[in-house]
Amino acid sequence: MKVKLFEYTRRWEKEDFEKEINDFMATVEVLDVKFSGTPSSESFNSVAIVLVLYR
């Protein structure tokens, strides 16, 4: 098993972030996906982390 992490912050366009994850998942055998969101130290900002467990 392998792990791939994707991090979303305001510097990304949401659609580009989703496309990067979807494109990656289309090329591997996905076992599980986890999502976590946390506030950032910057005002009115948050960080989203997507973990893809794959083979």
C-alpha positions as CSV (number, residue, x, y, z in Angstrom):
1,M,0.0,0.0,0.0
2,K,1.0,3.6,-0.7
3,V,-0.2,7.0,0.5
4,K,-0.6,10.2,-1.5
5,L,-1.4,13.5,0.2
6,F,-3.0,16.5,-1.5
7,E,-3.2,19.9,0.3
8,Y,-5.7,22.6,-0.7
9,T,-5.2,26.2,0.3
10,R,-6.5,29.4,-1.2
11,R,-3.7,29.5,-3.7
12,W,-5.5,26.7,-5.6
13,E,-8.6,26.9,-7.7
14,K,-11.0,24.4,-6.3
15,E,-11.6,22.8,-9.7
16,D,-7.8,22.4,-10.3
17,F,-7.5,20.7,-6.9
18,E,-10.4,18.3,-7.6
19,K,-9.0,17.6,-11.1
20,E,-5.5,16.7,-9.7
21,I,-7.0,14.3,-7.2
22,N,-9.4,12.7,-9.7
23,D,-6.6,12.4,-12.4
24,F,-4.4,10.6,-9.8
25,M,-7.1,8.3,-8.6
26,A,-7.9,7.3,-12.2
27,T,-4.4,5.9,-12.5
28,V,-4.2,3.7,-9.4
29,E,-6.3,1.1,-7.5
30,V,-7.8,3.2,-4.7
31,L,-8.3,1.5,-1.3
32,D,-9.5,4.4,0.8
33,V,-9.8,8.2,0.7
34,K,-9.8,10.4,3.9
35,F,-10.5,14.1,4.0
36,S,-9.6,16.6,6.8
37,G,-10.1,20.3,7.0
38,T,-8.5,22.7,9.5
39,P,-8.3,26.4,10.0
40,S,-5.1,28.1,8.9
41,S,-3.1,30.7,10.8
42,E,-4.0,33.2,8.1
43,S,-7.2,35.2,8.6
44,F,-10.3,33.6,7.1
45,N,-8.4,30.8,5.5
46,S,-8.5,27.0,5.9
47,V,-6.5,24.0,4.7
48,A,-8.0,20.8,3.3
49,I,-6.0,17.6,3.2
50,V,-7.0,14.6,1.1
51,L,-5.2,11.3,1.8
52,V,-5.5,8.6,-0.8
53,L,-4.5,5.1,0.2
54,Y,-3.8,3.1,-2.9
55,R,-2.1,0.0,-4.3
